[in-house]
């Protein structure tokens, strides 16, 4: 019973740590990275592990552990790696700094958002600024650092 409990608590602990990491990153990147996919897979890995460990008897825990829980462990290891490989190059605050430094504008800090280009399937940050009393917005590509002024239709 103790082995089951230890394994379940370990997996739940790893899931919680990874979940907290993904949620903080979602805020940092304005939910730009595919965090929802990671959260769903993370939840599935936890449920599979819990189900499989709960069904094993005491003697089978060690002998069937790799076979029964291997997929979940693989997912738990793969998720942070895949996130780090696919996350944008620039966080929202880094994008704000780039635009403020290059365009000599004042950033409006209470307007964090992103938009998606349906044709390209790419998400961009929308950064609202003021310059000489006028409010202007930029779209910023967080993957390559390019940006342009967003033209508003009157």
C-alpha positions as CSV (number, residue, x, y, z in Angstrom):
1,X,0.0,0.0,0.0
2,X,2.8,2.4,0.8
3,X,4.5,1.9,-2.6
4,X,1.2,2.7,-4.3
5,X,0.7,5.8,-2.3
6,X,4.3,7.0,-2.8
7,X,4.1,6.5,-6.5
8,X,0.7,8.2,-6.8
9,X,1.8,11.1,-4.6
10,X,5.0,11.5,-6.7
11,X,3.1,11.6,-9.9
12,X,0.5,14.0,-8.5
13,X,3.3,16.2,-7.2
14,X,5.0,16.3,-10.7
15,X,1.6,17.1,-12.3
16,X,1.0,19.9,-9.9
17,X,4.5,21.4,-10.4
18,X,4.2,21.2,-14.2
19,X,0.6,22.6,-14.1
20,X,1.8,25.6,-12.1
21,X,4.7,26.1,-14.5
22,X,2.4,26.0,-17.5
23,X,0.0,28.5,-15.9
24,X,2.7,31.0,-15.1
25,X,4.0,30.7,-18.6
26,X,0.5,31.2,-20.0
27,X,0.4,34.5,-18.2
28,X,3.9,35.5,-19.4
29,X,3.1,34.8,-23.0
30,X,-0.5,36.0,-22.9
31,X,-1.8,32.5,-23.5
32,X,0.0,32.5,-26.8
33,X,1.7,29.1,-26.5
34,X,-0.5,26.0,-26.8
35,X,-0.8,25.7,-23.0
36,X,-4.3,24.1,-23.2
37,X,-2.9,21.1,-25.0
38,X,-0.2,20.7,-22.4
39,X,-2.8,20.9,-19.5
40,X,-5.0,18.3,-21.1
41,X,-2.1,15.9,-21.7
42,X,-0.9,16.5,-18.2
43,X,-4.3,15.7,-16.7
44,X,-4.5,12.5,-18.8
45,X,-1.1,11.4,-17.6
46,X,-2.1,11.9,-14.0
47,X,-5.4,10.0,-14.4
48,X,-3.8,7.1,-16.3
49,X,-1.1,6.7,-13.7
50,X,-3.6,6.9,-10.8
51,X,-5.9,4.3,-12.5
52,X,-3.2,1.9,-13.4
53,X,-1.4,2.1,-10.0
54,X,-4.7,1.7,-8.1
55,X,-5.5,-1.5,-10.0
56,X,-2.1,-3.2,-9.4
57,X,-1.7,-5.4,-6.4
58,X,1.3,-5.0,-4.1
59,X,3.6,-7.6,-5.7
60,X,2.9,-6.4,-9.3
61,X,3.7,-2.7,-8.6
62,X,7.4,-3.0,-9.3
63,X,7.2,-5.6,-12.1
64,X,4.4,-3.9,-14.1
65,X,5.3,-0.3,-13.3
66,X,7.2,0.5,-16.5
67,X,4.7,-1.3,-18.6
68,X,1.6,0.2,-17.1
69,X,2.8,3.7,-16.3
70,X,5.5,4.2,-18.9
71,X,3.2,6.2,-21.3
72,X,2.3,8.6,-18.4
73,X,5.9,9.1,-17.4
74,X,6.9,9.7,-21.0
75,X,4.2,12.4,-21.3
76,X,5.3,14.0,-18.0
77,X,8.9,14.2,-19.3
78,X,8.0,15.2,-22.8
79,X,5.5,18.0,-22.0
80,X,8.1,20.5,-20.6
81,X,10.5,19.7,-23.3
82,X,8.0,20.3,-26.1
83,X,6.8,23.5,-24.5
84,X,10.3,24.9,-24.3
85,X,10.9,24.0,-27.9
86,X,7.7,25.6,-29.2
87,X,7.3,28.7,-26.9
88,X,7.7,32.1,-28.5
89,X,11.1,33.8,-28.5
90,X,9.6,37.0,-26.9
91,X,7.3,37.2,-23.9
92,X,4.7,40.0,-23.8
93,X,6.9,42.2,-21.6
94,X,9.9,41.7,-23.8
95,X,7.9,42.7,-26.8
96,X,6.7,45.8,-25.0
97,X,10.3,46.7,-24.2
98,X,11.4,46.2,-27.8
99,X,8.6,48.5,-29.1
100,X,9.2,51.1,-26.4
101,X,12.9,51.3,-27.1
102,X,12.6,51.4,-30.9
103,X,9.6,53.5,-31.4
104,X,10.0,55.9,-28.4
105,X,6.4,55.4,-27.2
106,X,4.8,55.0,-23.8
107,X,3.3,51.6,-23.3
108,X,-0.3,51.3,-22.0
109,X,0.2,48.5,-19.4
110,X,-3.4,47.6,-18.8
111,X,-4.1,46.2,-22.2
112,X,-2.5,42.8,-22.6
113,X,-3.9,40.8,-25.5
114,X,-3.1,38.8,-28.5
115,X,-4.8,38.2,-31.9
116,X,-4.7,35.4,-34.4
117,X,-4.1,35.6,-38.1
118,X,-6.5,33.0,-39.4
119,X,-4.8,32.8,-42.8
120,X,-1.3,32.0,-41.3
121,X,-2.5,30.4,-38.1
122,X,0.0,32.6,-36.2
123,X,-0.8,34.6,-33.0
124,X,0.5,38.1,-32.5
125,X,0.7,40.3,-29.4
126,X,-1.2,43.6,-29.6
127,X,0.7,46.3,-27.8
128,X,-1.1,49.6,-27.2
129,X,1.0,52.7,-26.8
130,X,0.8,56.5,-26.6
131,X,2.9,58.9,-28.6
132,X,2.5,62.6,-28.6
133,X,-1.0,62.2,-27.0
134,X,-2.2,59.7,-29.7
135,X,-3.0,56.1,-29.0
136,X,-1.5,53.7,-31.4
137,X,-1.2,49.9,-31.5
138,X,1.4,47.5,-32.8
139,X,1.2,43.9,-33.7
140,X,4.3,42.0,-32.6
141,X,5.3,38.6,-33.9
142,X,6.7,36.9,-30.7
143,X,8.5,34.2,-32.7
144,X,10.7,36.4,-34.9
145,X,10.5,39.8,-33.2
146,X,9.0,41.6,-36.2
147,X,6.3,44.2,-35.7
148,X,4.3,46.8,-37.5
149,X,1.8,49.5,-36.6
150,X,-1.8,48.2,-36.5
151,X,-4.0,50.2,-38.8
152,X,-7.4,50.9,-37.4
153,X,-10.4,51.1,-39.8
154,X,-12.3,54.3,-39.2
